[in-house]
Amino acid sequence: MSALLDLWTIVAVSSGALFFLAGTVGLLRFPDTLTRLHALTKADNLGLGLVVLGLLPRAEGLLAAAKLLCVWLLVILSGATVSQLIARTARRERPPA
Amino acid sequence: MTEFLLAAAGLMVVTVAIGLLRILRGPGDADRVMAVQLLGTGGIAALLLAGAATGEAARVDVALTLALLAAFTSIAFAKAPGA
């Protein structure tokens, strides 16, 4: 059982790291602001989400697990809000032709 | 397992540090704030991984605080006069 949970942690955390890598590459390589924002939100939500899911079975007790989920929920909520605000600012900076 | 988690935390930090190149290249302020946003999330992930590796529960609290503060940076940017 323990080996199975370890395997789950390794798979999920590695996929999370992959999403972070993809987000960074997208942030550096994509051509304009809105596409870069799109790459960033994948790293934010999915990358951190997979890391949290991977760490959940290793949490000591229900409270620690709930705290991990809390971090993820907070990041999802703030990520969604902040993406809208950043996109609006980007449009004001450079209005679409 | 500890080594794997610590290595993943290090990889996370290196990845988002490379993302900071976007701050140098710009071109707009919004692009620069996005790099900071990625740094915040990557920092949270690294803290959670390091906390799980060392068994220090306090690091999760630090990650929670960082999540809160990272949200405030971008909101402050969007609301700043002239931004």
N, CA and C atoms of all chains as a GROMACS GRO file, in nm:
protein
  540
    1MET      N    1   0.084  -0.120   0.000
    1MET     CA    2   0.000   0.000   0.000
    1MET      C    3   0.087   0.125   0.000
    2SER      N    4   0.193   0.119   0.084
    2SER     CA    5   0.281   0.235   0.095
    2SER      C    6   0.354   0.261  -0.036
    3ALA      N    7   0.396   0.149  -0.101
    3ALA     CA    8   0.466   0.165  -0.228
    3ALA      C    9   0.374   0.225  -0.333
    4LEU      N   10   0.245   0.185  -0.327
    4LEU     CA   11   0.148   0.237  -0.422
    4LEU      C   12   0.128   0.387  -0.402
    5LEU      N   13   0.120   0.429  -0.274
    5LEU     CA   14   0.104   0.572  -0.245
    5LEU      C   15   0.228   0.650  -0.288
    6ASP      N   16   0.346   0.590  -0.267
    6ASP     CA   17   0.469   0.655  -0.312
    6ASP      C   18   0.468   0.674  -0.463
    7LEU      N   19   0.422   0.571  -0.532
    7LEU     CA   20   0.415   0.577  -0.678
    7LEU      C   21   0.320   0.689  -0.721
    8TRP      N   22   0.206   0.697  -0.652
    8TRP     CA   23   0.109   0.803  -0.681
    8TRP      C   24   0.173   0.940  -0.663
    9THR      N   25   0.246   0.957  -0.551
    9THR     CA   26   0.312   1.086  -0.526
    9THR      C   27   0.410   1.119  -0.637
   10ILE      N   28   0.491   1.018  -0.676
   10ILE     CA   29   0.593   1.043  -0.779
   10ILE      C   30   0.527   1.082  -0.911
   11VAL      N   31   0.422   1.008  -0.949
   11VAL     CA   32   0.356   1.037  -1.078
   11VAL      C   33   0.293   1.176  -1.076
   12ALA      N   34   0.219   1.207  -0.969
   12ALA     CA   35   0.147   1.334  -0.965
   12ALA      C   36   0.242   1.452  -0.956
   13VAL      N   37   0.343   1.442  -0.870
   13VAL     CA   38   0.436   1.554  -0.856
   13VAL      C   39   0.516   1.574  -0.985
   14SER      N   40   0.553   1.465  -1.052
   14SER     CA   41   0.626   1.480  -1.178
   14SER      C   42   0.538   1.546  -1.284
   15SER      N   43   0.410   1.507  -1.291
   15SER     CA   44   0.322   1.573  -1.388
   15SER      C   45   0.306   1.720  -1.354
   16GLY      N   46   0.297   1.751  -1.224
   16GLY     CA   47   0.287   1.891  -1.184
   16GLY      C   48   0.410   1.969  -1.229
   17ALA      N   49   0.528   1.910  -1.208
   17ALA     CA   50   0.651   1.977  -1.250
   17ALA      C   51   0.652   1.998  -1.401
   18LEU      N   52   0.597   1.900  -1.474
   18LEU     CA   53   0.589   1.912  -1.619
   18LEU      C   54   0.503   2.031  -1.659
   19PHE      N   55   0.390   2.048  -1.587
   19PHE     CA   56   0.303   2.161  -1.618
   19PHE      C   57   0.371   2.294  -1.587
   20PHE      N   58   0.448   2.296  -1.477
   20PHE     CA   59   0.522   2.418  -1.446
   20PHE      C   60   0.622   2.449  -1.556
   21LEU      N   61   0.691   2.343  -1.602
   21LEU     CA   62   0.788   2.361  -1.711
   21LEU      C   63   0.718   2.414  -1.836
   22ALA      N   64   0.603   2.352  -1.869
   22ALA     CA   65   0.529   2.395  -1.988
   22ALA      C   66   0.484   2.540  -1.974
   23GLY      N   67   0.438   2.576  -1.853
   23GLY     CA   68   0.395   2.713  -1.831
   23GLY      C   69   0.508   2.812  -1.850
   24THR      N   70   0.626   2.776  -1.800
   24THR     CA   71   0.740   2.866  -1.813
   24THR      C   72   0.781   2.880  -1.959
   25VAL      N   73   0.787   2.766  -2.030
   25VAL     CA   74   0.824   2.771  -2.171
   25VAL      C   75   0.721   2.856  -2.248
   26GLY      N   76   0.592   2.837  -2.216
   26GLY     CA   77   0.489   2.915  -2.282
   26GLY      C   78   0.503   3.063  -2.252
   27LEU      N   79   0.533   3.094  -2.127
   27LEU     CA   80   0.549   3.234  -2.087
   27LEU      C   81   0.663   3.299  -2.164
   28LEU      N   82   0.766   3.220  -2.192
   28LEU     CA   83   0.882   3.277  -2.262
   28LEU      C   84   0.865   3.277  -2.414
   29ARG      N   85   0.792   3.178  -2.468
   29ARG     CA   86   0.793   3.159  -2.612
   29ARG      C   87   0.669   3.211  -2.683
   30PHE      N   88   0.554   3.222  -2.614
   30PHE     CA   89   0.431   3.259  -2.684
   30PHE      C   90   0.437   3.404  -2.732
   31PRO      N   91   0.366   3.434  -2.845
   31PRO     CA   92   0.389   3.560  -2.913
   31PRO      C   93   0.324   3.684  -2.850
   32ASP      N   94   0.207   3.672  -2.785
   32ASP     CA   95   0.152   3.796  -2.729
   32ASP      C   96   0.100   3.775  -2.586
   33THR      N   97   0.055   3.884  -2.527
   33THR     CA   98   0.025   3.884  -2.384
   33THR      C   99  -0.084   3.784  -2.347
   34LEU      N  100  -0.191   3.780  -2.426
   34LEU     CA  101  -0.304   3.694  -2.387
   34LEU      C  102  -0.269   3.547  -2.398
   35THR      N  103  -0.190   3.507  -2.499
   35THR     CA  104  -0.150   3.366  -2.508
   35THR      C  105  -0.056   3.330  -2.394
   36ARG      N  106   0.026   3.426  -2.354
   36ARG     CA  107   0.116   3.401  -2.240
   36ARG      C  108   0.035   3.384  -2.112
   37LEU      N  109  -0.072   3.462  -2.100
   37LEU     CA  110  -0.159   3.448  -1.983
   37LEU      C  111  -0.223   3.309  -1.980
   38HIS      N  112  -0.259   3.260  -2.098
   38HIS     CA  113  -0.317   3.127  -2.110
   38HIS      C  114  -0.218   3.021  -2.060
   39ALA      N  115  -0.090   3.034  -2.100
   39ALA     CA  116   0.011   2.937  -2.056
   39ALA      C  117   0.030   2.946  -1.905
   40LEU      N  118   0.028   3.067  -1.853
   40LEU     CA  119   0.052   3.088  -1.710
   40LEU      C  120  -0.055   3.021  -1.624
   41THR      N  121  -0.184   3.032  -1.668
   41THR     CA  122  -0.291   2.977  -1.583
   41THR      C  123  -0.284   2.825  -1.578
   42LYS      N  124  -0.231   2.762  -1.684
   42LYS     CA  125  -0.215   2.616  -1.678
   42LYS      C  126  -0.117   2.579  -1.568
   43ALA      N  127  -0.004   2.650  -1.563
   43ALA     CA  128   0.094   2.620  -1.458
   43ALA      C  129   0.035   2.645  -1.320
   44ASP      N  130  -0.039   2.756  -1.308
   44ASP     CA  131  -0.099   2.792  -1.179
   44ASP      C  132  -0.193   2.684  -1.129
   45ASN      N  133  -0.294   2.653  -1.211
   45ASN     CA  134  -0.402   2.567  -1.161
   45ASN      C  135  -0.365   2.420  -1.165
   46LEU      N  136  -0.321   2.372  -1.283
   46LEU     CA  137  -0.294   2.228  -1.297
   46LEU      C  138  -0.163   2.187  -1.233
   47GLY      N  139  -0.058   2.270  -1.251
   47GLY     CA  140   0.071   2.235  -1.193
   47GLY      C  141   0.064   2.224  -1.042
   48LEU      N  142   0.015   2.331  -0.979
   48LEU     CA  143   0.004   2.328  -0.833
   48LEU      C  144  -0.098   2.224  -0.788
   49GLY      N  145  -0.207   2.209  -0.866
   49GLY     CA  146  -0.309   2.111  -0.831
   49GLY      C  147  -0.253   1.970  -0.827
   50LEU      N  148  -0.174   1.934  -0.926
   50LEU     CA  149  -0.116   1.799  -0.930
   50LEU      C  150  -0.016   1.780  -0.816
   51VAL      N  151   0.060   1.885  -0.785
   51VAL     CA  152   0.154   1.874  -0.672
   51VAL      C  153   0.078   1.850  -0.542
   52VAL      N  154  -0.031   1.928  -0.523
   52VAL     CA  155  -0.111   1.911  -0.401
   52VAL      C  156  -0.173   1.770  -0.396
   53LEU      N  157  -0.227   1.725  -0.509
   53LEU     CA  158  -0.287   1.590  -0.512
   53LEU      C  159  -0.182   1.484  -0.480
   54GLY      N  160  -0.060   1.505  -0.530
   54GLY     CA  161   0.046   1.410  -0.503
   54GLY      C  162   0.086   1.408  -0.357
   55LEU      N  163   0.078   1.525  -0.292
   55LEU     CA  164   0.122   1.531  -0.152
   55LEU      C  165   0.012   1.490  -0.055
   56LEU      N  166  -0.114   1.487  -0.102
   56LEU     CA  167  -0.227   1.458  -0.011
   56LEU      C  168  -0.211   1.328   0.068
   57PRO      N  169  -0.175   1.215   0.004
   57PRO     CA  170  -0.165   1.090   0.082
   57PRO      C  171  -0.052   1.094   0.185
   58ARG      N  172   0.041   1.189   0.172
   58ARG     CA  173   0.150   1.197   0.268
   58ARG      C  174   0.119   1.290   0.384
   59ALA      N  175   0.003   1.359   0.379
   59ALA     CA  176  -0.033   1.454   0.485
   59ALA      C  177  -0.060   1.378   0.616
   60GLU      N  178  -0.017   1.441   0.727
   60GLU     CA  179  -0.040   1.379   0.857
   60GLU      C  180  -0.174   1.427   0.911
   61GLY      N  181  -0.275   1.344   0.894
   61GLY     CA  182  -0.405   1.378   0.951
   61GLY      C  183  -0.493   1.458   0.857
   62LEU      N  184  -0.619   1.469   0.896
   62LEU     CA  185  -0.720   1.532   0.812
   62LEU      C  186  -0.698   1.683   0.802
   63LEU      N  187  -0.653   1.743   0.913
   63LEU     CA  188  -0.636   1.888   0.916
   63LEU      C  189  -0.527   1.932   0.819
   64ALA      N  190  -0.414   1.857   0.818
   64ALA     CA  191  -0.305   1.892   0.728
   64ALA      C  192  -0.349   1.878   0.583
   65ALA      N  193  -0.427   1.773   0.554
   65ALA     CA  194  -0.477   1.753   0.417
   65ALA      C  195  -0.570   1.868   0.378
   66ALA      N  196  -0.657   1.909   0.473
   66ALA     CA  197  -0.749   2.019   0.444
   66ALA      C  198  -0.671   2.148   0.418
   67LYS      N  199  -0.560   2.165   0.490
   67LYS     CA  200  -0.480   2.286   0.471
   67LYS      C  201  -0.417   2.288   0.332
   68LEU      N  202  -0.369   2.171   0.288
   68LEU     CA  203  -0.313   2.162   0.153
   68LEU      C  204  -0.419   2.200   0.049
   69LEU      N  205  -0.540   2.145   0.066
   69LEU     CA  206  -0.648   2.176  -0.028
   69LEU      C  207  -0.682   2.324  -0.024
   70CYS      N  208  -0.672   2.383   0.096
   70CYS     CA  209  -0.700   2.525   0.114
   70CYS      C  210  -0.605   2.610   0.029
   71VAL      N  211  -0.476   2.571   0.032
   71VAL     CA  212  -0.376   2.644  -0.048
   71VAL      C  213  -0.414   2.639  -0.195
   72TRP      N  214  -0.451   2.520  -0.240
   72TRP     CA  215  -0.487   2.503  -0.382
   72TRP      C  216  -0.610   2.587  -0.417
   73LEU      N  217  -0.713   2.580  -0.332
   73LEU     CA  218  -0.836   2.655  -0.359
   73LEU      C  219  -0.808   2.804  -0.364
   74LEU      N  220  -0.725   2.850  -0.270
   74LEU     CA  221  -0.692   2.993  -0.267
   74LEU      C  222  -0.621   3.035  -0.396
   75VAL      N  223  -0.528   2.949  -0.442
   75VAL     CA  224  -0.454   2.982  -0.564
   75VAL      C  225  -0.547   2.980  -0.685
   76ILE      N  226  -0.639   2.882  -0.691
   76ILE     CA  227  -0.734   2.877  -0.803
   76ILE      C  228  -0.820   3.002  -0.806
   77LEU      N  229  -0.873   3.039  -0.688
   77LEU     CA  230  -0.961   3.156  -0.679
   77LEU      C  231  -0.887   3.283  -0.719
   78SER      N  232  -0.769   3.304  -0.659
   78SER     CA  233  -0.696   3.426  -0.688
   78SER      C  234  -0.645   3.423  -0.832
   79GLY      N  235  -0.608   3.304  -0.882
   79GLY     CA  236  -0.561   3.295  -1.020
   79GLY      C  237  -0.667   3.337  -1.119
   80ALA      N  238  -0.790   3.290  -1.096
   80ALA     CA  239  -0.899   3.325  -1.186
   80ALA      C  240  -0.927   3.475  -1.184
   81THR      N  241  -0.928   3.533  -1.064
   81THR     CA  242  -0.956   3.677  -1.052
   81THR      C  243  -0.845   3.759  -1.116
   82VAL      N  244  -0.721   3.722  -1.080
   82VAL     CA  245  -0.607   3.801  -1.123
   82VAL      C  246  -0.588   3.794  -1.274
   83SER      N  247  -0.620   3.675  -1.336
   83SER     CA  248  -0.607   3.665  -1.481
   83SER      C  249  -0.699   3.765  -1.550
   84GLN      N  250  -0.821   3.777  -1.499
   84GLN     CA  251  -0.914   3.874  -1.558
   84GLN      C  252  -0.858   4.016  -1.547
   85LEU      N  253  -0.805   4.048  -1.427
   85LEU     CA  254  -0.754   4.184  -1.406
   85LEU      C  255  -0.635   4.212  -1.497
   86ILE      N  256  -0.542   4.113  -1.506
   86ILE     CA  257  -0.424   4.132  -1.590
   86ILE      C  258  -0.464   4.146  -1.737
   87ALA      N  259  -0.560   4.062  -1.780
   87ALA     CA  260  -0.604   4.068  -1.920
   87ALA      C  261  -0.665   4.205  -1.950
   88ARG      N  262  -0.742   4.256  -1.855
   88ARG     CA  263  -0.803   4.387  -1.878
   88ARG      C  264  -0.697   4.496  -1.889
   89THR      N  265  -0.596   4.488  -1.800
   89THR     CA  266  -0.488   4.586  -1.807
   89THR      C  267  -0.413   4.575  -1.938
   90ALA      N  268  -0.390   4.450  -1.985
   90ALA     CA  269  -0.316   4.431  -2.110
   90ALA      C  270  -0.394   4.491  -2.226
   91ARG      N  271  -0.526   4.477  -2.224
   91ARG     CA  272  -0.608   4.534  -2.333
   91ARG      C  273  -0.602   4.685  -2.332
   92ARG      N  274  -0.599   4.742  -2.211
   92ARG     CA  275  -0.592   4.887  -2.202
   92ARG      C  276  -0.456   4.937  -2.251
   93GLU      N  277  -0.351   4.858  -2.218
   93GLU     CA  278  -0.216   4.896  -2.263
   93GLU      C  279  -0.208   4.896  -2.416
   94ARG      N  280  -0.259   4.787  -2.474
   94ARG     CA  281  -0.249   4.771  -2.620
   94ARG      C  282  -0.382   4.721  -2.671
   95PRO      N  283  -0.474   4.810  -2.707
   95PRO     CA  284  -0.608   4.767  -2.752
   95PRO      C  285  -0.599   4.682  -2.878
   96PRO      N  286  -0.689   4.582  -2.891
   96PRO     CA  287  -0.688   4.497  -3.011
   96PRO      C  288  -0.718   4.579  -3.136
   97ALA      N  289  -0.649   4.547  -3.244
   97ALA     CA  290  -0.663   4.626  -3.366
   97ALA      C  291  -0.801   4.606  -3.429
   98MET      N  292   1.237   0.879  -0.072
   98MET     CA  293   1.124   0.968  -0.106
   98MET      C  294   1.157   1.113  -0.075
   99THR      N  295   1.230   1.132   0.038
   99THR     CA  296   1.269   1.269   0.075
   99THR      C  297   1.351   1.334  -0.036
  100GLU      N  298   1.444   1.255  -0.093
  100GLU     CA  299   1.530   1.310  -0.197
  100GLU      C  300   1.447   1.352  -0.318
  101PHE      N  301   1.350   1.266  -0.354
  101PHE     CA  302   1.267   1.298  -0.470
  101PHE      C  303   1.190   1.428  -0.448
  102LEU      N  304   1.132   1.443  -0.329
  102LEU     CA  305   1.052   1.564  -0.302
  102LEU      C  306   1.140   1.688  -0.302
  103LEU      N  307   1.259   1.676  -0.242
  103LEU     CA  308   1.349   1.792  -0.240
  103LEU      C  309   1.395   1.827  -0.380
  104ALA      N  310   1.424   1.723  -0.462
  104ALA     CA  311   1.466   1.748  -0.600
  104ALA      C  312   1.355   1.816  -0.677
  105ALA      N  313   1.230   1.771  -0.656
  105ALA     CA  314   1.116   1.833  -0.725
  105ALA      C  315   1.103   1.979  -0.684
  106ALA      N  316   1.124   2.008  -0.552
  106ALA     CA  317   1.116   2.146  -0.505
  106ALA      C  318   1.223   2.231  -0.574
  107GLY      N  319   1.345   2.177  -0.582
  107GLY     CA  320   1.453   2.251  -0.649
  107GLY      C  321   1.423   2.276  -0.795
  108LEU      N  322   1.370   2.173  -0.862
  108LEU     CA  323   1.336   2.186  -1.004
  108LEU      C  324   1.231   2.296  -1.024
  109MET      N  325   1.133   2.300  -0.934
  109MET     CA  326   1.029   2.402  -0.939
  109MET      C  327   1.089   2.542  -0.932
  110VAL      N  328   1.181   2.560  -0.835
  110VAL     CA  329   1.241   2.693  -0.817
  110VAL      C  330   1.322   2.732  -0.941
  111VAL      N  331   1.400   2.636  -0.995
  111VAL     CA  332   1.481   2.667  -1.114
  111VAL      C  333   1.390   2.704  -1.231
  112THR      N  334   1.279   2.628  -1.246
  112THR     CA  335   1.188   2.654  -1.358
  112THR      C  336   1.131   2.795  -1.353
  113VAL      N  337   1.078   2.834  -1.238
  113VAL     CA  338   1.016   2.966  -1.232
  113VAL      C  339   1.122   3.075  -1.237
  114ALA      N  340   1.245   3.044  -1.192
  114ALA     CA  341   1.352   3.143  -1.202
  114ALA      C  342   1.383   3.172  -1.349
  115ILE      N  343   1.380   3.067  -1.433
  115ILE     CA  344   1.400   3.088  -1.576
  115ILE      C  345   1.287   3.174  -1.632
  116GLY      N  346   1.165   3.152  -1.579
  116GLY     CA  347   1.051   3.231  -1.623
  116GLY      C  348   1.069   3.380  -1.597
  117LEU      N  349   1.156   3.414  -1.501
  117LEU     CA  350   1.178   3.554  -1.470
  117LEU      C  351   1.244   3.630  -1.585
  118LEU      N  352   1.299   3.556  -1.684
  118LEU     CA  353   1.354   3.623  -1.802
  118LEU      C  354   1.250   3.713  -1.867
  119ARG      N  355   1.121   3.675  -1.850
  119ARG     CA  356   1.013   3.753  -1.909
  119ARG      C  357   1.011   3.895  -1.852
  120ILE      N  358   1.059   3.912  -1.728
  120ILE     CA  359   1.064   4.046  -1.669
  120ILE      C  360   1.163   4.132  -1.746
  121LEU      N  361   1.276   4.072  -1.786
  121LEU     CA  362   1.374   4.147  -1.864
  121LEU      C  363   1.320   4.184  -2.000
  122ARG      N  364   1.249   4.089  -2.064
  122ARG     CA  365   1.210   4.108  -2.202
  122ARG      C  366   1.082   4.188  -2.219
  123GLY      N  367   1.001   4.193  -2.115
  123GLY     CA  368   0.876   4.268  -2.125
  123GLY      C  369   0.781   4.208  -2.224
  124PRO      N  370   0.723   4.280  -2.321
  124PRO     CA  371   0.742   4.423  -2.340
  124PRO      C  372   0.650   4.508  -2.250
  125GLY      N  373   0.532   4.456  -2.216
  125GLY     CA  374   0.440   4.537  -2.136
  125GLY      C  375   0.455   4.508  -1.988
  126ASP      N  376   0.392   4.593  -1.905
  126ASP     CA  377   0.394   4.568  -1.761
  126ASP      C  378   0.317   4.441  -1.726
  127ALA      N  379   0.208   4.414  -1.803
  127ALA     CA  380   0.127   4.295  -1.775
  127ALA      C  381   0.212   4.168  -1.788
  128ASP      N  382   0.301   4.163  -1.887
  128ASP     CA  383   0.386   4.045  -1.904
  128ASP      C  384   0.478   4.027  -1.784
  129ARG      N  385   0.528   4.139  -1.732
  129ARG     CA  386   0.619   4.130  -1.617
  129ARG      C  387   0.545   4.080  -1.494
  130VAL      N  388   0.423   4.128  -1.474
  130VAL     CA  389   0.346   4.083  -1.358
  130VAL      C  390   0.316   3.933  -1.369
  131MET      N  391   0.296   3.884  -1.493
  131MET     CA  392   0.269   3.741  -1.510
  131MET      C  393   0.387   3.658  -1.464
  132ALA      N  394   0.510   3.705  -1.493
  132ALA     CA  395   0.628   3.631  -1.447
  132ALA      C  396   0.632   3.627  -1.294
  133VAL      N  397   0.594   3.739  -1.230
  133VAL     CA  398   0.591   3.742  -1.083
  133VAL      C  399   0.484   3.646  -1.030
  134GLN      N  400   0.371   3.641  -1.100
  134GLN     CA  401   0.262   3.551  -1.061
  134GLN      C  402   0.311   3.406  -1.066
  135LEU      N  403   0.385   3.372  -1.173
  135LEU     CA  404   0.439   3.236  -1.186
  135LEU      C  405   0.540   3.209  -1.075
  136LEU      N  406   0.620   3.309  -1.040
  136LEU     CA  407   0.716   3.293  -0.930
  136LEU      C  408   0.643   3.264  -0.800
  137GLY      N  409   0.530   3.334  -0.778
  137GLY     CA  410   0.453   3.310  -0.656
  137GLY      C  411   0.402   3.167  -0.649
  138THR      N  412   0.340   3.120  -0.758
  138THR     CA  413   0.285   2.985  -0.758
  138THR      C  414   0.394   2.880  -0.745
  139GLY      N  415   0.506   2.902  -0.818
  139GLY     CA  416   0.617   2.808  -0.809
  139GLY      C  417   0.676   2.804  -0.668
  140GLY      N  418   0.681   2.920  -0.605
  140GLY     CA  419   0.730   2.925  -0.468
  140GLY      C  420   0.639   2.848  -0.374
  141ILE      N  421   0.508   2.861  -0.395
  141ILE     CA  422   0.412   2.786  -0.312
  141ILE      C  423   0.434   2.636  -0.329
  142ALA      N  424   0.447   2.593  -0.456
  142ALA     CA  425   0.468   2.450  -0.482
  142ALA      C  426   0.598   2.401  -0.419
  143ALA      N  427   0.704   2.481  -0.431
  143ALA     CA  428   0.833   2.440  -0.373
  143ALA      C  429   0.824   2.430  -0.221
  144LEU      N  430   0.752   2.526  -0.159
  144LEU     CA  431   0.736   2.524  -0.013
  144LEU      C  432   0.659   2.400   0.032
  145LEU      N  433   0.551   2.368  -0.041
  145LEU     CA  434   0.471   2.250  -0.006
  145LEU      C  435   0.555   2.123  -0.017
  146LEU      N  436   0.634   2.114  -0.127
  146LEU     CA  437   0.718   1.995  -0.148
  146LEU      C  438   0.824   1.985  -0.039
  147ALA      N  439   0.888   2.100  -0.007
  147ALA     CA  440   0.992   2.097   0.096
  147ALA      C  441   0.931   2.063   0.231
  148GLY      N  442   0.808   2.114   0.256
  148GLY     CA  443   0.742   2.082   0.382
  148GLY      C  444   0.713   1.934   0.394
  149ALA      N  445   0.669   1.872   0.284
  149ALA     CA  446   0.640   1.729   0.287
  149ALA      C  447   0.770   1.649   0.301
  150ALA      N  448   0.880   1.700   0.244
  150ALA     CA  449   1.007   1.627   0.249
  150ALA      C  450   1.065   1.628   0.390
  151THR      N  451   1.062   1.745   0.455
  151THR     CA  452   1.125   1.755   0.586
  151THR      C  453   1.028   1.726   0.700
  152GLY      N  454   0.899   1.723   0.671
  152GLY     CA  455   0.801   1.697   0.776
  152GLY      C  456   0.773   1.817   0.864
  153GLU      N  457   0.818   1.936   0.820
  153GLU     CA  458   0.788   2.057   0.896
  153GLU      C  459   0.654   2.112   0.851
  154ALA      N  460   0.556   2.106   0.939
  154ALA     CA  461   0.421   2.149   0.901
  154ALA      C  462   0.414   2.300   0.883
  155ALA      N  463   0.508   2.373   0.945
  155ALA     CA  464   0.502   2.519   0.941
  155ALA      C  465   0.517   2.571   0.799
  156ARG      N  466   0.585   2.492   0.713
  156ARG     CA  467   0.607   2.541   0.576
  156ARG      C  468   0.477   2.552   0.498
  157VAL      N  469   0.379   2.471   0.534
  157VAL     CA  470   0.249   2.482   0.468
  157VAL      C  471   0.184   2.615   0.504
  158ASP      N  472   0.204   2.659   0.630
  158ASP     CA  473   0.150   2.789   0.669
  158ASP      C  474   0.216   2.901   0.590
  159VAL      N  475   0.349   2.888   0.570
  159VAL     CA  476   0.420   2.989   0.490
  159VAL      C  477   0.365   2.990   0.348
  160ALA      N  478   0.338   2.871   0.292
  160ALA     CA  479   0.284   2.864   0.156
  160ALA      C  480   0.147   2.930   0.148
  161LEU      N  481   0.066   2.910   0.252
  161LEU     CA  482  -0.067   2.971   0.256
  161LEU      C  483  -0.055   3.124   0.257
  162THR      N  484   0.038   3.175   0.337
  162THR     CA  485   0.060   3.320   0.341
  162THR      C  486   0.108   3.372   0.207
  163LEU      N  487   0.201   3.298   0.145
  163LEU     CA  488   0.253   3.339   0.014
  163LEU      C  489   0.142   3.342  -0.090
  164ALA      N  490   0.050   3.245  -0.083
  164ALA     CA  491  -0.062   3.242  -0.178
  164ALA      C  492  -0.146   3.369  -0.163
  165LEU      N  493  -0.168   3.408  -0.037
  165LEU     CA  494  -0.247   3.529  -0.011
  165LEU      C  495  -0.176   3.653  -0.064
  166LEU      N  496  -0.045   3.663  -0.035
  166LEU     CA  497   0.029   3.783  -0.074
  166LEU      C  498   0.045   3.792  -0.226
  167ALA      N  499   0.064   3.674  -0.292
  167ALA     CA  500   0.081   3.674  -0.437
  167ALA      C  501  -0.045   3.729  -0.504
  168ALA      N  502  -0.162   3.698  -0.447
  168ALA     CA  503  -0.286   3.752  -0.503
  168ALA      C  504  -0.288   3.904  -0.489
  169PHE      N  505  -0.239   3.954  -0.375
  169PHE     CA  506  -0.243   4.098  -0.353
  169PHE      C  507  -0.152   4.175  -0.448
  170THR      N  508  -0.035   4.114  -0.484
  170THR     CA  509   0.056   4.185  -0.576
  170THR      C  510  -0.015   4.219  -0.706
  171SER      N  511  -0.079   4.117  -0.766
  171SER     CA  512  -0.138   4.140  -0.897
  171SER      C  513  -0.258   4.233  -0.887
  172ILE      N  514  -0.335   4.224  -0.778
  172ILE     CA  515  -0.449   4.315  -0.763
  172ILE      C  516  -0.399   4.458  -0.747
  173ALA      N  517  -0.290   4.474  -0.671
  173ALA     CA  518  -0.233   4.607  -0.655
  173ALA      C  519  -0.186   4.661  -0.790
  174PHE      N  520  -0.127   4.572  -0.872
  174PHE     CA  521  -0.083   4.615  -1.005
  174PHE      C  522  -0.200   4.661  -1.090
  175ALA      N  523  -0.310   4.581  -1.088
  175ALA     CA  524  -0.424   4.615  -1.174
  175ALA      C  525  -0.491   4.744  -1.128
  176LYS      N  526  -0.484   4.770  -0.997
  176LYS     CA  527  -0.553   4.887  -0.945
  176LYS      C  528  -0.464   5.010  -0.938
  177ALA      N  529  -0.333   4.992  -0.965
  177ALA     CA  530  -0.242   5.106  -0.952
  177ALA      C  531  -0.276   5.213  -1.055
  178PRO      N  532  -0.270   5.339  -1.015
  178PRO     CA  533  -0.296   5.446  -1.112
  178PRO      C  534  -0.187   5.447  -1.218
  179GLY      N  535  -0.227   5.456  -1.344
  179GLY     CA  536  -0.129   5.460  -1.452
  179GLY      C  537  -0.088   5.324  -1.503
  180ALA      N  538  -0.137   5.216  -1.440
  180ALA     CA  539  -0.099   5.082  -1.487
  180ALA      C  540  -0.179   5.044  -1.609
   0.00000   0.00000   0.00000
